[in-house]
């Protein structure tokens, strides 16, 4: 009977196990192996070089550090802006009032909008003098920059448009967390004379900590994986001002056909994201103790 139960259990979990092996563990092992080789996708010639790709990226290639800096600038701009805006929207839309469903739908709609269509539309809106954004600014006497042709402004434009598109997802997660908090806590705090800010800081915010950690991890990983916005809006330019790590990996692998080097860069990105996630979890546990 025990043997039969064990067989049945393995049969039930086998689709998940097989899927994990085929679509996660297998590709991960393959990328680790490819990162230790010099493999040209065109010639199909592969040579084992050990950690040479990692050494080249970390100590010989100045472009790598420029790309890594751009990736951190993008993440440091996107993550706080996305999370703070999502929290403010959630606080405003977490309680029922007339039209709340409409406003939630409006803010969540960009999440399910095609990323390609979103990026192309914003590329037209952010053109120089012909763009709708600069035309609106000109109406109030402001001479807007050429958003996608100036390195600093291009990064700002990509960050803001990405935040607008994805903030609705984090908003929904925060709304769900806020609605799960018992109203008795807030009522008790008000009876003690606490202000709205004190209630948020001492009651609501600590109870949102688990959700905040999940949102931080998801948003941080997404910020390092961004590709479509960069590819469609700036192509990594101007002057490599928006060339982030995910797009750089794509260029090395599918533009210059250096699959081994691209795999090494992908593993470096994996380690960076993993390290940031672990640090955040450790800091969160210390706060809870």
C-alpha positions in Angstrom: 0.0 0.0 0.0 2.8 2.4 0.8 4.6 1.6 -2.4 1.4 2.2 -4.3 0.9 5.6 -2.6 4.4 6.6 -3.4 4.0 5.7 -7.0 0.7 7.6 -7.2 2.4 10.6 -5.5 5.2 10.6 -8.0 2.8 10.4 -10.9 0.9 13.4 -9.6 4.1 15.5 -9.3 5.8 14.2 -12.4 4.5 16.9 -14.8 5.9 19.6 -12.5 9.2 17.7 -12.1 9.6 17.0 -15.8 8.7 20.6 -16.6 11.2 21.9 -14.1 13.9 19.6 -15.5 13.2 20.5 -19.1 12.5 24.2 -18.9 14.6 25.4 -15.9 17.3 23.1 -14.7 18.3 21.8 -18.1 18.7 25.3 -19.7 20.5 26.5 -16.6 23.1 23.7 -16.7 23.5 24.4 -20.5 24.1 28.1 -19.9 26.7 27.3 -17.3 28.5 25.0 -19.7 28.2 27.4 -22.6 29.7 30.2 -20.4 32.9 28.1 -20.1 33.3 27.8 -23.9 34.1 30.0 -26.8 31.3 29.1 -29.2 30.5 31.0 -32.4 26.9 30.6 -33.4 27.7 31.1 -37.1 30.6 28.7 -37.5 29.3 26.3 -34.8 32.9 25.9 -33.5 33.1 25.4 -29.8 36.3 25.5 -27.6 36.5 25.0 -23.9 38.1 28.0 -22.3 37.2 27.7 -18.6 36.6 31.0 -16.8 38.2 33.0 -19.6 34.8 34.6 -20.5 34.3 35.8 -16.9 37.8 37.2 -16.7 37.4 39.0 -19.9 34.1 40.6 -18.8 35.2 41.6 -15.4 38.7 42.8 -16.0 39.3 43.4 -19.8 36.1 44.7 -21.3 35.4 48.3 -20.3 32.0 48.2 -22.0 30.8 45.6 -19.4 31.2 48.1 -16.5 29.5 50.8 -18.5 26.6 48.4 -19.2 26.5 47.3 -15.6 26.3 50.9 -14.4 23.4 51.5 -16.8 21.6 48.5 -15.5 22.0 49.7 -11.9 20.9 53.2 -12.8 17.8 51.8 -14.5 17.0 49.6 -11.5 17.6 52.3 -9.0 15.3 54.6 -10.9 12.6 52.1 -11.7 12.2 50.1 -8.5 11.7 52.9 -6.0 9.5 54.9 -8.4 7.4 51.9 -9.3 6.9 50.7 -5.7 6.2 54.1 -4.2 3.7 55.0 -7.0 2.0 51.5 -6.7 1.7 52.0 -2.9 0.1 55.4 -3.3 -2.3 54.2 -5.8 -3.2 51.2 -3.7 -3.8 53.4 -0.6 -6.1 55.6 -2.7 -8.0 52.7 -4.4 -8.1 50.0 -1.6 -11.4 51.2 -0.2 -14.7 51.2 -2.0 -16.1 54.4 -3.5 -18.0 55.3 -6.6 -15.9 54.5 -9.7 -13.1 52.6 -7.8 -13.3 49.7 -10.3 -13.0 52.0 -13.2 -9.8 53.6 -11.8 -8.3 50.3 -11.0 -9.0 49.1 -14.5 -7.4 52.3 -16.0 -4.2 51.9 -14.0 -4.0 48.1 -14.6 -4.8 48.3 -18.4 -1.1 49.1 -19.4 0.0 45.8 -17.8 -2.0 43.7 -20.2 -1.2 46.0 -23.2 1.2 44.7 -25.8 4.7 45.7 -24.8 5.6 46.3 -28.5 2.6 48.6 -29.1 3.3 50.4 -25.8 7.0 51.1 -26.7 6.2 52.1 -30.3 3.5 54.6 -29.2 5.7 56.2 -26.6 8.6 56.4 -29.1 6.4 58.6 -31.3 5.1 60.6 -28.4 8.6 61.3 -27.2 10.1 62.5 -30.5 11.7 65.9 -30.7 9.7 68.9 -31.6 7.2 66.7 -33.5 6.4 64.6 -30.4 3.1 65.1 -28.6 4.9 65.4 -25.2 7.1 68.3 -26.3 4.2 70.0 -28.1 2.2 69.9 -24.8 5.2 71.3 -23.0 5.6 74.1 -25.6 2.0 75.2 -24.9 3.1 76.1 -21.3 6.4 77.7 -22.5 8.7 74.8 -21.8 11.2 73.7 -24.4 11.4 70.0 -24.0 14.5 68.0 -24.8 14.9 65.4 -27.6 14.0 62.6 -25.1 15.3 59.6 -27.0 18.3 61.2 -28.6 20.1 62.6 -25.5 21.7 59.9 -23.3 20.5 61.2 -19.9 17.0 62.0 -21.0 16.7 58.7 -22.9 17.3 56.7 -19.7 14.7 58.9 -17.9 12.2 58.4 -20.7 12.7 54.6 -20.7 12.4 54.4 -16.9 9.2 56.5 -16.7 7.4 54.7 -19.6 8.3 51.3 -18.0 7.0 52.4 -14.7 3.7 53.6 -16.2 3.3 50.3 -17.9 4.0 48.0 -15.0 2.9 49.9 -11.9 -0.6 48.5 -12.1 0.6 45.0 -11.3 2.3 46.1 -8.0 -0.8 48.2 -7.3 -3.0 45.2 -7.4 -0.7 43.3 -5.1 -0.6 46.1 -2.6 -4.4 46.4 -2.7 -4.8 42.7 -2.0 -2.4 43.1 1.0 -4.2 46.2 2.3 -7.6 44.5 2.1 -6.2 41.6 4.1 -5.3 43.8 7.1 -8.0 43.7 9.7 -9.7 47.1 10.2 -9.7 46.5 13.9 -6.0 47.5 14.0 -6.7 50.9 12.5 -9.7 51.4 14.6 -7.8 50.7 17.8 -5.0 53.0 16.7 -7.5 55.8 16.1 -9.0 55.3 19.6 -5.5 55.8 21.0 -5.3 59.1 19.2 -2.9 58.1 16.4 -2.9 60.3 13.3 -3.3 58.9 9.8 0.5 59.1 9.2 1.2 57.3 12.5 -1.3 54.6 11.6 0.4 54.1 8.3 3.9 54.1 9.6 3.3 52.0 12.8 0.5 49.7 11.7 0.0 49.4 8.0 3.6 49.6 6.7 4.9 46.8 9.0 2.0 44.6 8.0 2.8 45.2 4.4 6.4 44.0 4.8 6.0 40.5 3.3 4.2 41.9 0.3 6.8 44.6 -0.1 9.5 42.0 -0.1 7.7 40.0 -2.9 7.1 43.2 -4.9 10.7 44.3 -4.5 12.1 41.0 -5.7 9.7 40.8 -8.7 10.4 44.4 -9.7 14.2 44.2 -9.2 14.4 41.0 -11.3 12.2 42.6 -14.0 14.3 45.7 -14.1 17.4 43.7 -14.9 15.6 41.6 -17.5 14.2 44.6 -19.4 14.8 44.2 -23.1 11.7 45.1 -25.2 11.6 48.7 -24.1 15.3 49.2 -24.8 15.2 47.4 -28.1 12.1 49.2 -29.5 12.6 52.7 -28.0 16.4 53.4 -28.1 18.2 50.3 -29.3 20.7 50.8 -26.5 21.5 54.4 -27.6 22.2 57.2 -27.9 25.9 56.7 -27.2 25.1 53.5 -25.4 23.3 55.6 -22.8 20.5 53.0 -22.3 22.6 49.9 -23.1 21.6 47.6 -20.2 22.9 44.1 -19.4 19.9 42.2 -20.8 20.2 44.0 -24.2 24.0 43.7 -24.1 23.6 39.9 -23.7 21.3 39.9 -26.7 23.8 41.8 -28.8 26.7 39.5 -27.9 24.7 36.3 -28.5 22.5 37.2 -31.5 24.3 40.1 -33.2 27.9 39.2 -32.7 27.2 35.5 -32.3 29.4 35.0 -29.2 27.2 32.6 -27.4 29.8 31.6 -24.9 30.5 35.2 -23.9 26.8 36.0 -23.8 26.2 33.0 -21.5 28.9 34.2 -19.1 27.2 37.6 -19.0 23.9 35.9 -18.3 25.4 34.0 -15.4 26.8 37.2 -14.0 23.4 38.9 -14.2 21.9 35.8 -12.4 24.4 36.1 -9.6 23.8 39.8 -9.2 20.0 39.4 -9.0 20.4 36.5 -6.6 22.7 38.5 -4.4 20.4 41.5 -4.3 17.4 39.2 -3.4 19.3 37.5 -0.6 20.5 40.8 0.9 17.0 42.1 0.9 15.7 39.0 2.6 18.4 39.1 5.3 17.7 42.8 6.0 14.0 42.0 6.2 14.5 39.2 8.7 16.7 41.5 10.9 13.9 44.1 11.0 11.3 41.4 12.0 13.5 40.2 14.9 
